[in-house]
């Protein structure tokens, strides 16, 4: 992967782009084909058919954290809406998007942006400076229980956003910040016509209460390429072209974007999604493992589908792990066990990652031990402390904790007869995760730990994981985190003890010296612009995280891509990876 040249980020920069924003031909392998199609009159109706594992928990981005929403309603707005900057996938450089230009002070602490003329909401009203300021105001409200609050602070010092003239925004950082462009670039507007009066009259509580999934889609307003037109829970979502997006987004020939008129998303479990793809009933599918790659290859060879298959493209831009609940007051025995680092290290020693690699991923994965994605090769510490599969070492650690005897069922017990075990949950319908927790449970039971695997609806699983207080309703959960910046560090709400994704400890305070040190290293890394020093900090943070072992990482799979050949607009081959994905959906079309 290319690494963003940080020496460039914090010098004076200024760039101006003609209105509207132009999506480059170099970002699509089929630019000439689609522009010829459009010159001949185009295709007025082009529908892309995709699938997801679950529907959204909310249509409200201020409180949304789970990937089901991030892949659908909320995520389309957050990743494709009117963010101020975007990354050119060819150069890996930040360029103006909803901004027409930007300028950075010599010390890197002030970034000024000017809004592009002609920005429009899907209801036809202008996107204004006030809409961006409203986002900042709501996200920095300490009473709001949302995922964005922590990102606006560097070691408790706030990042500020204020108007700078009629169309300008000024971002002021308390210190130089290596992820400053990520913060500015991903800052999107909030439709004041929905939220302004609600927030003014009822504050954070009122904001949290609106835009649940029962909301009529006609009441939603978007800056993204598509707007939601229909949602049937557990069945489907239908998005249609935002009629005003093309007024400020065009291709190099001046054609308004997106090309697609409709995006239909069926909700189905992993096995059903594969079957739909093999039957040609969805257009794009990411094979979960090499067995699925093989099934798609067979279907293509048999002539059942005409498809492109790319296997073993790059390591995943995600981390898979299971974690334990440190806040379980209703069961003091288990709470004390889960809070003991020796126990968590022992569980890592009892996690047979090689078996998961082979049985779940068909060999297309690597054991994982770090909180940094392996695809971020500059930041990933290859020598991070590893608690590899070693039952003897695990049993020695458990013996230190007093688990030296077994009961009549063969499970370890302490001197008071308390049995060592826990429930390990993951989301139903994800075959890879279901198989993973079964492997973990079978192995641990063999060595005296009574693990009960179970599956839950994804939204219920996330609700439990994000619950707060001293008695949360779960024991152990296997899940993944994805996304984040191309640069390091990212994930403020995971590393800080008050963050809403500090999922193992939601007491809102650090309980261990390691947690405190992780916070310190995170913010030290953010304010360190020298790459070599920042890499050293990243390595130390990973080792500190490993010594605490709050999350037991499992494997880092290789990613695979596939799409039916009637779908065009994918990236050139050299740009396809787990960071970029396989395409920009704005430039996607149907032949």
C-alpha positions as CSV (number, residue, x, y, z in Angstrom):
1,X,0.0,0.0,0.0
2,X,1.1,3.6,-0.6
3,X,1.7,5.7,2.4
4,X,0.4,9.2,2.5
5,X,3.3,11.6,2.4
6,X,2.9,13.4,5.8
7,X,5.6,15.9,5.0
8,X,3.3,17.2,2.3
9,X,0.2,17.3,4.6
10,X,1.5,20.0,6.9
11,X,2.9,22.6,4.6
12,X,0.8,25.4,3.1
13,X,-1.5,23.8,0.6
14,X,-4.1,25.4,-1.7
15,X,-6.0,23.8,-4.5
16,X,-9.0,25.0,-6.4
17,X,-11.2,22.8,-8.6
18,X,-13.7,23.9,-11.2
19,X,-17.4,23.4,-10.3
20,X,-18.7,20.7,-10.1
21,X,-16.6,18.0,-8.7
22,X,-15.2,15.8,-11.5
23,X,-14.8,12.0,-11.0
24,X,-11.7,11.0,-12.9
25,X,-11.5,8.6,-15.8
26,X,-8.5,7.0,-14.1
27,X,-10.7,5.8,-11.3
28,X,-12.6,3.4,-13.6
29,X,-11.3,0.7,-15.9
30,X,-14.4,1.3,-18.2
31,X,-14.5,5.0,-18.4
32,X,-14.4,5.1,-22.3
33,X,-17.1,2.5,-22.5
34,X,-19.6,4.2,-20.2
35,X,-19.0,7.6,-21.7
36,X,-19.6,6.2,-25.2
37,X,-22.8,4.6,-23.8
38,X,-23.9,8.0,-22.3
39,X,-23.1,9.8,-25.6
40,X,-25.5,7.4,-27.3
41,X,-28.2,8.2,-24.9
42,X,-27.2,6.1,-22.0
43,X,-29.5,3.8,-20.2
44,X,-32.1,5.6,-18.2
45,X,-32.7,2.6,-15.8
46,X,-29.7,0.8,-14.4
47,X,-30.2,-1.3,-11.2
48,X,-27.4,-2.7,-9.1
49,X,-28.4,-5.7,-7.0
50,X,-26.4,-6.3,-3.8
51,X,-26.9,-8.1,-0.5
52,X,-26.1,-7.5,3.2
53,X,-26.3,-9.7,6.3
54,X,-28.6,-7.4,8.3
55,X,-30.7,-4.3,8.2
56,X,-30.0,-1.0,10.0
57,X,-30.6,-0.4,13.7
58,X,-31.2,3.3,12.9
59,X,-31.3,5.9,10.2
60,X,-29.7,8.4,12.5
61,X,-26.0,8.7,11.9
62,X,-25.4,10.5,15.2
63,X,-26.0,7.3,17.2
64,X,-25.2,4.6,14.6
65,X,-22.1,2.4,15.2
66,X,-22.8,-1.0,13.7
67,X,-21.7,-2.1,10.3
68,X,-25.2,-3.1,9.2
69,X,-26.2,0.6,9.2
70,X,-22.7,1.6,8.0
71,X,-23.1,-0.6,4.9
72,X,-26.5,0.7,4.1
73,X,-28.4,3.9,5.0
74,X,-26.0,5.7,7.4
75,X,-22.8,4.4,5.7
76,X,-23.9,5.6,2.2
77,X,-24.2,9.1,3.6
78,X,-21.0,9.0,5.7
79,X,-18.8,7.6,3.0
80,X,-20.4,9.0,-0.2
81,X,-22.1,12.2,1.1
82,X,-20.7,15.7,1.0
83,X,-17.5,15.2,2.9
84,X,-15.2,18.2,2.6
85,X,-12.2,16.2,1.1
86,X,-11.7,12.9,-0.5
87,X,-8.7,10.7,-1.3
88,X,-7.6,10.2,-4.9
89,X,-7.2,6.4,-5.1
90,X,-4.4,6.8,-7.7
91,X,-2.2,9.2,-5.8
92,X,-3.4,8.5,-2.2
93,X,-3.6,12.3,-1.7
94,X,-6.4,14.3,-0.2
95,X,-8.2,16.5,-2.7
96,X,-11.2,18.9,-2.3
97,X,-14.6,17.3,-2.7
98,X,-17.5,19.3,-1.2
99,X,-14.8,21.9,-0.6
100,X,-13.5,23.8,-3.6
101,X,-10.2,24.5,-1.9
102,X,-8.2,24.1,1.3
103,X,-5.2,25.7,3.0
104,X,-3.1,24.4,5.9
105,X,-1.0,26.6,8.2
106,X,2.7,26.1,8.4
107,X,2.5,24.6,11.9
108,X,-0.3,22.2,10.8
109,X,-2.8,23.3,13.4
110,X,-5.2,25.3,11.2
111,X,-7.0,24.0,8.1
112,X,-9.2,26.4,6.2
113,X,-11.7,25.1,3.6
114,X,-14.0,26.8,1.3
115,X,-17.3,25.2,0.3
116,X,-17.9,24.3,-3.3
117,X,-20.7,26.3,-5.0
118,X,-23.9,24.4,-5.9
119,X,-24.0,21.8,-3.2
120,X,-27.5,20.4,-2.9
121,X,-29.5,18.2,-0.6
122,X,-31.8,15.5,-2.1
123,X,-34.8,17.7,-1.3
124,X,-33.4,20.4,-3.6
125,X,-32.3,22.8,-0.9
126,X,-28.8,24.1,-0.7
127,X,-26.2,22.5,1.6
128,X,-24.9,25.4,3.6
129,X,-22.2,26.4,6.0
130,X,-24.7,26.1,8.8
131,X,-25.2,22.4,8.0
132,X,-21.6,21.6,8.6
133,X,-21.5,23.6,11.8
134,X,-24.6,21.8,13.0
135,X,-22.8,18.5,12.6
136,X,-19.9,19.7,14.8
137,X,-22.3,21.2,17.4
138,X,-24.3,18.0,17.8
139,X,-21.3,15.6,17.7
140,X,-19.4,17.6,20.4
141,X,-22.4,17.6,22.7
142,X,-21.2,15.6,25.8
143,X,-24.8,14.5,26.4
144,X,-25.0,12.7,23.1
145,X,-24.4,9.0,23.3
146,X,-22.8,8.6,19.9
147,X,-19.6,7.4,18.2
148,X,-18.2,10.8,17.0
149,X,-17.6,12.7,20.2
150,X,-14.2,11.3,21.1
151,X,-12.8,12.1,17.7
152,X,-13.1,15.8,18.3
153,X,-10.5,15.8,21.2
154,X,-6.8,15.3,21.3
155,X,-5.8,14.3,24.9
156,X,-8.9,16.1,26.3
157,X,-8.1,19.3,24.2
158,X,-10.9,20.1,21.7
159,X,-10.6,20.5,18.0
160,X,-12.8,23.5,17.0
161,X,-14.7,24.3,13.9
162,X,-16.0,27.8,13.1
163,X,-17.3,29.8,10.2
164,X,-14.6,31.7,8.3
165,X,-16.4,34.1,6.0
166,X,-19.5,33.4,4.0
167,X,-18.4,30.0,2.7
168,X,-15.4,29.0,4.8
169,X,-14.8,26.7,7.7
170,X,-11.8,26.8,9.9
171,X,-10.6,23.7,11.7
172,X,-8.2,24.5,14.6
173,X,-6.3,21.7,16.2
174,X,-4.7,21.9,19.7
175,X,-1.6,20.4,18.2
176,X,-0.4,19.1,14.9
177,X,-2.4,16.0,14.1
178,X,-1.3,13.3,11.6
179,X,-5.0,12.4,11.0
180,X,-6.1,16.0,10.6
181,X,-7.1,15.5,6.9
182,X,-9.2,12.5,7.9
183,X,-11.1,14.6,10.4
184,X,-11.6,17.4,8.0
185,X,-12.2,15.2,4.9
186,X,-14.9,13.0,6.5
187,X,-16.8,16.0,8.1
188,X,-20.2,15.9,6.5
189,X,-23.2,18.2,6.7
190,X,-26.4,17.6,8.7
191,X,-29.7,18.6,7.2
192,X,-30.7,21.5,9.3
193,X,-34.3,21.2,8.0
194,X,-34.5,18.0,10.0
195,X,-32.2,18.5,13.0
196,X,-31.9,22.2,13.8
197,X,-35.2,22.7,15.5
198,X,-35.1,19.3,17.1
199,X,-31.8,20.0,18.7
200,X,-32.6,23.6,19.7
201,X,-35.8,22.5,21.4
202,X,-34.7,19.2,22.9
203,X,-30.9,18.9,22.9
204,X,-29.1,15.5,22.6
205,X,-32.0,13.5,23.9
206,X,-34.3,14.7,21.2
207,X,-31.6,14.1,18.5
208,X,-31.2,10.5,19.7
209,X,-34.9,9.9,19.6
210,X,-35.5,10.6,15.9
211,X,-35.0,8.7,12.6
212,X,-35.5,5.2,13.9
213,X,-36.1,2.5,11.3
214,X,-39.8,3.1,11.5
215,X,-39.3,6.5,9.9
216,X,-40.9,6.8,6.5
217,X,-38.0,7.0,4.0
218,X,-39.7,10.0,2.3
219,X,-38.8,12.0,5.4
220,X,-35.0,11.3,5.0
221,X,-32.7,13.8,3.3
222,X,-29.3,12.8,1.8
223,X,-26.3,14.5,0.2
224,X,-25.1,11.1,-1.1
225,X,-25.7,9.7,-4.6
226,X,-28.7,7.6,-3.5
227,X,-31.8,8.1,-1.3
228,X,-33.7,5.4,0.5
229,X,-37.1,4.8,-1.1
230,X,-38.1,1.6,0.6
231,X,-37.1,-0.5,3.7
232,X,-38.8,-3.8,4.5
233,X,-37.1,-5.1,7.7
234,X,-35.3,-8.4,7.3
235,X,-36.0,-8.4,3.6
236,X,-34.7,-5.5,1.5
237,X,-33.7,-1.9,1.1
238,X,-34.2,0.1,-2.2
239,X,-32.3,3.2,-3.0
240,X,-32.9,5.5,-6.0
241,X,-30.8,8.1,-7.6
242,X,-30.5,11.4,-5.7
243,X,-31.9,13.8,-8.3
244,X,-29.7,16.7,-7.2
245,X,-26.4,14.8,-6.7
246,X,-25.5,15.1,-10.4
247,X,-25.7,18.9,-10.2
248,X,-22.4,19.0,-8.4
249,X,-20.9,15.6,-9.4
250,X,-20.0,14.7,-13.0
251,X,-17.6,12.5,-14.9
252,X,-14.9,13.9,-17.2
253,X,-17.3,14.2,-20.1
254,X,-19.7,16.2,-17.9
255,X,-22.3,13.5,-17.5
256,X,-24.2,13.8,-14.2
257,X,-23.6,11.0,-11.6
258,X,-24.3,8.4,-10.5
259,X,-24.9,6.3,-13.6
260,X,-27.1,3.9,-11.6
261,X,-30.7,4.7,-11.2
262,X,-31.4,2.2,-8.5
263,X,-29.6,0.2,-5.9
264,X,-31.5,-2.8,-4.5
265,X,-30.1,-4.5,-1.3
266,X,-31.5,-7.8,-0.2
267,X,-31.0,-8.9,3.4
268,X,-29.8,-12.5,3.6
269,X,-27.4,-14.7,5.5
270,X,-24.0,-15.6,4.1
271,X,-25.1,-18.9,2.5
272,X,-28.1,-17.4,0.9
273,X,-26.1,-14.5,-0.5
274,X,-23.7,-17.0,-2.2
275,X,-26.7,-18.9,-3.7
276,X,-28.2,-15.7,-5.0
277,X,-25.0,-14.8,-6.6
278,X,-24.5,-18.2,-8.2
279,X,-28.0,-17.9,-9.6
280,X,-27.2,-14.5,-11.1
281,X,-29.7,-12.7,-8.8
282,X,-27.3,-10.3,-7.2
283,X,-24.5,-8.5,-9.1
284,X,-21.6,-8.2,-6.7
285,X,-20.4,-10.6,-4.0
286,X,-17.3,-10.7,-1.8
287,X,-16.4,-14.4,-1.3
288,X,-15.9,-15.2,2.3
289,X,-13.3,-17.9,1.7
290,X,-11.6,-20.0,-0.9
291,X,-14.5,-22.6,-0.9
292,X,-16.8,-19.8,-2.1
293,X,-14.2,-18.7,-4.6
294,X,-14.2,-22.2,-5.9
295,X,-18.0,-22.4,-6.1
296,X,-18.1,-19.2,-8.2
297,X,-15.3,-20.5,-10.5
298,X,-17.3,-23.7,-11.1
299,X,-20.5,-21.7,-11.8
300,X,-18.5,-19.6,-14.3
301,X,-16.9,-22.6,-16.0
302,X,-20.3,-24.2,-16.3
303,X,-21.7,-21.2,-18.0
304,X,-24.2,-20.5,-15.2
305,X,-22.9,-17.0,-14.7
306,X,-20.4,-14.7,-16.5
307,X,-18.3,-13.3,-13.7
308,X,-15.0,-11.9,-12.8
309,X,-13.3,-13.5,-9.7
310,X,-10.3,-12.0,-7.9
311,X,-8.9,-14.1,-5.1
312,X,-6.3,-13.4,-2.4
313,X,-6.2,-9.7,-3.3
314,X,-4.8,-8.4,0.0
315,X,-5.1,-8.7,3.7
316,X,-8.5,-7.5,5.1
317,X,-9.1,-4.0,6.3
318,X,-10.7,-5.3,9.4
319,X,-9.8,-7.1,12.7
320,X,-11.6,-10.1,14.0
321,X,-11.5,-10.9,17.7
322,X,-13.5,-11.9,20.7
323,X,-13.6,-9.9,23.9
324,X,-14.8,-10.3,27.5
325,X,-17.1,-8.1,29.5
326,X,-15.3,-6.6,32.5
327,X,-18.5,-5.1,33.9
328,X,-20.5,-8.0,35.1
329,X,-21.5,-7.1,38.7
330,X,-24.3,-9.8,38.8
331,X,-21.6,-12.5,38.5
332,X,-18.6,-11.4,40.7
333,X,-16.8,-14.7,40.0
334,X,-16.8,-14.3,36.2
335,X,-16.2,-10.6,36.4
336,X,-13.0,-11.1,38.4
337,X,-11.9,-13.8,35.9
338,X,-12.6,-11.7,32.9
339,X,-10.7,-8.8,34.4
340,X,-7.6,-10.9,35.0
341,X,-5.0,-10.5,32.2
342,X,-3.7,-14.0,32.9
343,X,-7.1,-15.5,32.0
344,X,-7.3,-13.5,28.7
345,X,-3.7,-14.6,27.8
346,X,-4.6,-18.2,28.6
347,X,-7.7,-17.9,26.3
348,X,-5.4,-16.6,23.5
349,X,-3.1,-19.6,24.1
350,X,-6.2,-21.9,23.7
351,X,-7.3,-20.2,20.4
352,X,-6.2,-22.5,17.6
353,X,-5.8,-19.9,14.9
354,X,-4.2,-22.3,12.4
355,X,-7.3,-24.4,12.6
356,X,-9.5,-21.3,11.9
357,X,-7.2,-20.4,9.0
358,X,-7.6,-23.8,7.5
359,X,-11.2,-24.8,8.4
360,X,-12.9,-21.4,8.0
361,X,-10.7,-19.6,5.5
362,X,-9.4,-22.5,3.5
363,X,-5.8,-21.3,4.1
364,X,-6.4,-17.8,2.8
365,X,-5.7,-16.0,6.0
366,X,-3.0,-15.5,8.6
367,X,-3.1,-15.7,12.4
368,X,-3.7,-12.3,14.0
369,X,-2.3,-10.9,17.2
370,X,-2.4,-7.1,16.8
371,X,-4.9,-4.4,17.0
372,X,-3.5,-2.9,13.7
373,X,-4.6,-4.3,10.4
374,X,-1.9,-6.3,8.6
375,X,-2.7,-4.5,5.4
376,X,-1.3,-1.3,7.0
377,X,2.1,-2.8,6.6
378,X,4.1,0.3,7.6
379,X,2.2,0.5,11.0
380,X,1.8,-3.2,11.7
381,X,4.3,-4.6,14.2
382,X,5.4,-8.0,12.9
383,X,7.1,-8.7,16.2
384,X,4.2,-7.9,18.4
385,X,3.9,-10.2,21.5
386,X,2.0,-13.3,20.4
387,X,0.2,-15.7,22.7
388,X,0.2,-18.5,20.2
389,X,-1.7,-21.8,20.6
390,X,0.0,-23.5,23.6
391,X,-2.4,-25.4,25.9
392,X,0.4,-26.1,28.3
393,X,1.2,-22.4,28.8
394,X,-2.6,-21.7,29.1
395,X,-3.1,-24.3,31.8
396,X,0.0,-22.9,33.7
397,X,-1.6,-19.4,33.7
398,X,-4.9,-20.8,34.8
399,X,-3.2,-22.7,37.6
400,X,-1.7,-19.4,38.8
401,X,-5.3,-18.2,39.1
402,X,-6.2,-21.2,41.2
403,X,-7.7,-23.5,38.6
404,X,-5.9,-26.7,39.3
405,X,-8.7,-29.2,39.6
406,X,-11.5,-30.4,37.4
407,X,-15.1,-31.3,38.3
408,X,-17.0,-34.4,37.3
409,X,-17.7,-32.9,33.9
410,X,-14.0,-32.4,33.3
411,X,-14.0,-28.7,33.5
412,X,-11.6,-26.6,35.6
413,X,-12.7,-25.3,39.0
414,X,-11.2,-23.1,41.7
415,X,-10.9,-24.0,45.3
416,X,-14.5,-22.9,45.9
417,X,-15.8,-25.2,43.1
418,X,-16.4,-22.3,40.7
419,X,-16.4,-23.7,37.2
420,X,-14.3,-21.9,34.5
421,X,-16.4,-21.2,31.5
422,X,-18.3,-18.6,29.5
423,X,-20.8,-18.0,26.8
424,X,-19.3,-16.9,23.5
425,X,-21.7,-15.2,21.2
426,X,-21.6,-13.9,17.6
427,X,-24.1,-12.8,15.0
428,X,-26.4,-15.3,13.4
429,X,-26.1,-15.7,9.7
430,X,-22.4,-15.1,9.4
431,X,-21.2,-18.6,8.6
432,X,-17.5,-17.8,9.1
433,X,-18.1,-16.4,12.6
434,X,-20.4,-19.2,13.5
435,X,-17.8,-21.7,12.5
436,X,-15.0,-19.8,14.3
437,X,-16.8,-19.7,17.7
438,X,-17.5,-23.5,17.3
439,X,-13.8,-24.2,16.8
440,X,-12.9,-22.0,19.8
441,X,-15.4,-23.7,22.0
442,X,-14.5,-27.2,20.9
443,X,-10.8,-26.6,21.6
444,X,-11.3,-24.9,24.9
445,X,-13.7,-27.6,26.2
446,X,-11.0,-30.2,25.4
447,X,-8.7,-28.4,27.8
448,X,-11.2,-27.8,30.6
449,X,-12.9,-24.5,29.8
450,X,-16.6,-24.8,29.4
451,X,-17.4,-22.5,26.5
452,X,-20.9,-22.4,25.2
453,X,-21.2,-21.0,21.6
454,X,-24.3,-19.1,20.7
455,X,-25.6,-16.8,18.0
456,X,-27.8,-13.7,18.3
457,X,-29.4,-11.3,15.9
458,X,-26.8,-8.8,14.9
459,X,-28.6,-5.7,16.2
460,X,-29.2,-7.4,19.6
461,X,-25.5,-8.4,19.7
462,X,-24.4,-4.8,19.1
463,X,-26.9,-3.5,21.7
464,X,-25.3,-5.8,24.3
465,X,-21.8,-5.0,23.2
466,X,-22.3,-1.2,23.5
467,X,-24.3,-1.3,26.7
468,X,-22.9,0.7,29.6
469,X,-22.7,0.4,33.4
470,X,-21.4,-2.0,36.0
471,X,-23.6,-4.9,34.9
472,X,-23.8,-5.5,31.2
473,X,-25.8,-8.4,29.8
474,X,-23.1,-10.5,28.1
475,X,-20.0,-12.6,28.8
476,X,-17.9,-12.8,25.6
477,X,-18.6,-11.7,22.0
478,X,-16.8,-12.4,18.8
479,X,-17.1,-9.6,16.2
480,X,-15.0,-7.5,13.8
481,X,-14.1,-3.9,13.5
482,X,-13.5,-2.4,10.0
483,X,-12.8,0.9,8.3
484,X,-10.6,3.7,9.7
485,X,-8.0,5.8,8.1
486,X,-5.2,4.7,5.7
487,X,-2.9,6.4,8.2
488,X,-2.4,5.5,11.8
489,X,-3.7,6.1,14.4
490,X,-7.5,5.9,14.1
491,X,-10.2,4.6,16.4
492,X,-10.3,7.1,19.2
493,X,-13.6,5.7,20.5
494,X,-12.0,2.2,20.9
495,X,-8.7,3.2,22.5
496,X,-9.9,5.8,25.0
497,X,-11.5,4.5,28.2
498,X,-14.5,6.8,27.8
499,X,-15.1,5.7,24.1
500,X,-18.3,4.0,23.2
501,X,-16.3,1.2,21.4
502,X,-14.0,0.6,24.4
503,X,-16.2,-2.4,24.5
504,X,-14.6,-4.6,27.1
505,X,-14.8,-1.9,29.8
506,X,-17.7,0.6,29.6
507,X,-17.3,1.9,33.2
508,X,-16.1,5.2,31.5
509,X,-12.8,5.1,33.3
510,X,-9.5,3.3,32.9
511,X,-9.3,0.2,35.2
512,X,-5.7,-0.7,34.5
513,X,-2.3,1.0,34.0
514,X,-2.1,-0.5,30.5
515,X,-5.4,1.2,29.5
516,X,-4.0,4.5,30.6
517,X,-0.8,3.9,28.7
518,X,-2.7,3.0,25.6
519,X,-4.5,6.3,25.7
520,X,-1.2,8.2,26.2
521,X,0.4,6.4,23.3
522,X,-2.6,6.9,21.0
523,X,-2.5,10.7,21.4
524,X,1.3,10.8,21.3
525,X,1.1,9.0,18.0
526,X,-1.5,11.4,16.7
527,X,0.6,14.5,17.4
528,X,3.9,13.0,16.1
529,X,4.4,13.9,12.4
530,X,7.7,12.2,12.0
531,X,6.9,8.8,10.4
532,X,9.7,6.9,12.0
533,X,8.9,8.0,15.5
534,X,5.2,7.5,14.9
535,X,6.0,3.9,13.8
536,X,7.9,3.3,17.0
537,X,4.9,4.6,19.0
538,X,2.5,2.3,17.0
539,X,4.8,-0.7,17.8
540,X,4.8,0.1,21.5
541,X,1.1,0.6,21.6
542,X,0.5,-2.8,19.9
543,X,2.8,-4.5,22.5
544,X,1.0,-2.7,25.4
545,X,-2.3,-3.8,23.9
546,X,-1.0,-7.4,23.6
547,X,0.1,-7.4,27.2
548,X,-3.4,-6.3,28.3
549,X,-5.0,-8.7,25.8
550,X,-8.5,-7.1,26.1
551,X,-9.3,-8.5,22.7
552,X,-8.2,-11.9,21.6
553,X,-7.5,-11.5,17.9
554,X,-8.2,-14.6,15.7
555,X,-7.2,-14.4,12.0
556,X,-6.6,-11.8,9.3
557,X,-8.3,-13.1,6.2
558,X,-7.3,-12.3,2.6
559,X,-10.0,-10.6,0.7
560,X,-11.6,-11.8,-2.5
561,X,-13.8,-9.9,-5.0
562,X,-16.3,-11.0,-7.6
563,X,-18.9,-9.4,-9.8
564,X,-21.0,-10.3,-12.8
565,X,-19.5,-9.1,-16.1
566,X,-22.6,-7.0,-16.9
567,X,-21.4,-4.7,-14.1
568,X,-18.9,-2.1,-15.2
569,X,-16.9,0.6,-13.6
570,X,-14.5,-1.3,-11.4
571,X,-11.1,0.1,-10.6
572,X,-8.1,-0.7,-12.7
573,X,-6.6,-3.9,-11.3
574,X,-3.7,-2.1,-9.7
575,X,-6.1,-0.1,-7.5
576,X,-8.1,-3.0,-6.2
577,X,-7.4,-3.9,-2.6
578,X,-9.1,-4.1,0.8
579,X,-8.5,-0.3,1.3
580,X,-10.0,0.9,-1.9
581,X,-12.4,-2.1,-2.5
582,X,-13.1,-3.1,-6.1
583,X,-14.9,0.0,-7.3
584,X,-16.4,3.4,-6.7
585,X,-20.2,2.9,-6.8
586,X,-20.7,6.4,-8.1
587,X,-18.9,5.3,-11.3
588,X,-20.5,1.8,-11.5
589,X,-22.9,1.0,-14.3
590,X,-24.7,-1.9,-15.9
591,X,-24.1,-3.0,-19.5
